Structures are given as structure tokens and as C-alpha cells.
């Protein structure tokens, strides 16, 4: 029922990949919309449903093991990202997985990543945001890099690094300053504490992206991947 009109369009794919679909749905929590979108994106890139489902399982499970995050939580985030084709349809499975794992490890909501992405989608907004962060908090953020980031996790990493380099902590800021900082970053104020948690200081999106790409060297089926968690 959840596949709706896509069921007829993808009937052969569903029949040939029934086990993989069930495994990703039950094992990682990917719902119909996310699975359909992943398949449509894969087709545009010349990949089959089987290839993209297996790749999704491999990346999610590998990142979960490597960074100590529940692969089910990564799958939930992966599903939210894959369901938002407008913002994230350009990302590879590896980039989707790394972004999902990054959000899971920090404990931030995908909607905060989406909000940040929206805030800096053109150079004018990115330049204005970078200027305000520099003026108010001494943060050095490159507006061009901010705008050109392929994933909002890249943008959040830039923000975290820039704030860390100021030598300040959230405890040094007033209530009004924290609210203004969150506003300029385009995130929920509650996510500031997760972003700048000292325990997460060494978390890097680049590291997660590298691990996601490495996961592709481990050839296995979706069933094997989920069983190996």
C-alpha cells in the first residue's frame, strides 16, 4: 500500500528484490518513499535496484560499526534524507550514508541539516551569514565553501570547526547570543549543545565519507550486511 502508484511501475524490481526490500525496511527502517526514491535516483545513474539496496545496507552497517551508532538510527536518518529528493537527490548513497551517520553521531535532527542547507543555498545568503557570524562571534567561515557544500553535514562541520577555533564554548555565551548563533546557522537552538558537545569534538564528516567509500570495497548482499551487524 505504501508504494502506491510506484508499485506497478517497479513491479519487476520489487519481485526480484523482495528479500532486500524487506531487510532494509525491517532491519534499517527505510520506508516506501525512501526506497522508491533511492531506486529512481539509481536508475538515472545506471544502477539497478539490487545494487543500490545492497550498497545502502553495506554503508549503513559499516558506518554504524565504525562510529558506534545504531545502524537503525542511521537507516532512519537515511530514509528522511532519501525522502527529500529536492534537497538531497543529488547525493550518492555513500554521501547519504555519511550524512545520516553524522547526524546520528552528533544527535542532531535531519530537519536541522535541511534547515541549514536552505539557509545557505545561494551566495548572497551565505555571504551575509558568514559576515554576521564573523562580526558577532569571531567565526571564520568561507561563504563560497559554505554555499558549494554538497551535503549539509559539510556545512555543519565548517560551523563546528569555526566556532572551535574561536576558543569559546557555549557557556561563554548569553541566552540571547545562543539564540542568535542558532538563528544565523539555521539550526534549532537545542542542536547547538549537540553540535558543540566536547565529546563530539573529533567527529568529522570527511572521516565518515571516507569510511562510507571504503564500505563499497566489502562486497556483500543486503541480507549479509544486516546479519553482520
N, C-alpha and C positions, 0 to 999 in steps of 0.2 A: 504493500500500500504506500509506503514512504517513497518508493521510487517513482510513483505516479506515471506520467506520460513517458518518462525515460525508460521504463521497463520494456516497452515494445521496441524502442529504438535500440536498446542494448541487450535484447533477449539472448542472442547467441553468446555474447560476452558473459552474461550472468550465468548461463548454463555451464559454460566451460570453466568458470572460476567460482563456482558455488562455495567450495571449501574455503578459498582465500577470503571471499566476501564475509562469510560467517566468522572466520577467525579474526579479521580486522574489526568487525562490528562488535563481537563479544569480547575479544582479547584486548583491543585498544580503544574501543568506544567510538570508532568512526561511524557516523550515521550516514543515511542515504545521500543527502545533499553533498556532503564532503566526498563520498566515494564516487558519485557521478561526476562531480567537478574535476576530481583527480583524473578520471578516465578521459574526460573530454580534453583536458589540457595535454594529457599524454598522447592522445591521438594527433593533436596538432604538431607534436614533436616526433611523430613517427614511432611511438612506443605502443605496446599492447597493454590491455588491462592487466594481464598477468604480470608483466614486467613492472608496472607502476605499483601494483599491490605488494608484490614481493619486496620491492625497493623500500616502500613505506614501512613495512614491518621490520626490515633489516636496520634501517636508520633509527627508528623509534626505539627498538630494543637495545641496539648498541649504545645509543646516547644515554638511555636510562641506566644501563650498567656502568658506563664510564663516569657519569657525573652524579650517580647516586640519587636518581629521580625515578619515581614510578613511571614505567612506560605507559601505563593507563592515563596518567596525568598528561604526559607528552601527547598521547593519542587524542585526548580531549581538546588540547590546545591546537593540535594539528587539524582536527575537524573544524574548529572555529575559523582557522586561517583558510583552509581549503573551501569553506562555505562562502568566503568573501572574495569572489573572483575579481571584483573591481579593484581591490587594493593589493591582493596577493596572487592573482592568477599568473603573474609573470615569473614567480619564484619556482625554482626547481624543487624536486622532492627533498634533496639534501638541504636546501635553504629553508624550506618549510619546516623540516625536522629540526634544524638547528635553532630556528626562531621559536618553535614550540618548546624545545628543551630549555632555551634561555629564559623564557617566561616562567616555565615550571621551576627552574632552579632558583630564580630570584623571588618567586612567589607573586609576581605581578600578573594582572589580568590581561588577556589578549586585547580587550577593549581599550586598555591604556596604550598598548602598542599602536593600535589602529588610530587612536586619537592623536598620538604624536606624529604618525605618518601624515594624517590630514593637515596638521598644523604647519608642516614644513614642506608642502608639496610644490611650492614654486619659490623662485629665488627671492622675490620681494619679501615674502613671509619669513623665509629662512634668514635673510639678512637682518630683518627687523628683530627677529627673535634672538639671534646671536648678539646683536648690539645691546639689547636690553639685558641679556644675561651677563655680558661683559661689564656693563655700566653698574648694575646692581649687585653683582656677586663676584666680579673679577674672573669670570669663567671665559676661557679662550676656546671658542667653538668656530670651526671653519664653516661659513654659511654654504659654500659650494659643495663641500663634502656632505653636509647635512642634507641638502636638497637632493644630491645624487645617490644617496644611500639606497640600495636595493631592498633592504629589509629594515623595518623599524627597530629591530634589535641592534642593528649597526648604529642607528641614531641614539638609542638609549645608552649604548656603550660609550659613544662620544660624550654624552652628557655626564655620565658617571665619572669618566676619566677627567673631564674638565673640572668638575666640582672637586674631585680628589686632589687635583693639583693646586687648588686654592689654599689647601691646608686647613680648611674649615670642616666642621661637622654640623649636622642638623641642629645639635644642641646649642650651637653658637647663634642660631637664627631665631628671631622672634616669631610669634604666631603669624603675624602679617607677612613677614618675609617668606616663611614656608609656603603660605598660600600663594604668594606672588610667584615664587620659584616653580611651584607645580603648574600654575597658570601659563607661565612662559614656556614650560616644557611640554604642555599639552597633556599632562597626566593627572590622575586622581591624587589628591594630597596624601591619601593613605599609602599610595605606592611609593612615595618618597622614602619612607622608612625602609621599605624592602629594597629599593634601588641602592640606597647608601648604607645598608647594613654592613658593618665591618667584616662580618663573617663571609660576606659575598665579594669582598674586595678583589679577589683574584679571579673572579668569574669573567670570562672573555668570550664574546661571540665568535671571534676569529678561531679560538680553540675548538669551539663547538662545531663550527663549519668544517674545520679540518677533520674532526672525528667523524662527521656525517659523510664526508667524501671517502674517508678510509673504510667506512662500513660497506661501501659498494664493492670492495675487494673480497668481501666474505660472501661468496655465492651460496645462497640457501633459499628455500621456499618460505612463504609467509607462515606456513604451519610449523616448520622447523624453527623459524625465528621466534615465534611466540612461545613454543615449547621450551626454548632455551633460556627464557627469562630467569 
